[in-house]
Amino acid sequence: KQRKRHMGDTKHFCPVSLKENFVLYPGLQEHAAKYKEKIYYFSTSKYRDKFLKNPEEYVAHKEPLQAPPLRVCLLGIHGAGKSTCARQIADKLGIFHIQFEEYLQELILPKTKKKVEPSSDEDREDDYKIPEELEDFSQTMTKTETEKSKQEVKLTDEEEAIKANLMDNMELPSEVLDKIVPDWWKQEPFRSTGFILDGFPRTSDEARYLSEQGLCPDVAVYIQVEEDDILDRLLPLHLKKWKDRRHKKREYKRKLKELKAKKKV
């Protein structure tokens, strides 16, 4: 029966979602409307009512309606090879590669001055601070550096939320997502070029956020990897970090011992 129907310019996709969000959002049969002998499907009844108020705004006139470019969400666990695959796909298709965690890092980098690492009980910055009573005996630390180290960087609530997400995997509030995610669908140059979004959404709440905002990817790919492969990729890196921490700790203890000896003299 549907094949015999005279469908509108957007076929079974919602014309309002295409016009306002530049997204091919499948319409539902229960939210259908007829205009100029053609049937249009809508994603919600709200969009159907919006269309009926001013249908000429959402239909094709002189040229066919333009379909949006490819948008891909690439998902998988840490170490699955998402970024490597995403770079190759982006180069091949000529679309943007957005690495979600790297993007978050860039947002707070001007204030933190360095990348925010996941929190670890073994490696805290406070563990390697020179005690105040020994600072005068430390030749490597000038007075200005001491003052700078004492000054705390003030982050906004949104920046604190991003930092907590990177350090402790705390969920990002929708207020922060509102300022980041919709632009990739609605603003240039992403809107007309397309993108592959690497590492987002990561949770069911983030996926629900995309759905509620009407921001649909055309393709969602999940990379499944064997545990042994992940181990081979990540173990050498984590081992090196562990060795660096051990070396840093030894150096700190040696320096502390020297400073205490200087103070004693």
Buried (B, 14 or more C-beta within 10 A) or exposed (E): EEEEEEBBBBEBBBBBBBBBBBBBBEBBEEBBBEBEEEBBBBBBEEBBEBBEEEBEEBBEEEEEBEEBBBBBBBBBEEBBBBBEBBBEBBEEBEBBBBBBBBBBBEBBEEEBEEEBEEEEEEBEEEEEEBEEEBBEBBEEBEEEEBEEEEEEEEBEEBBBBBBBBBEEEEBBEEEBBEEBBBEBBBEEEBBEEBBBBBBBBBEEEBBEBBEEBBBBBBEBBEEEBEEEEBEEBEEEEEEEBEEEBEEEBEEBEEBBEEBBEEEEE
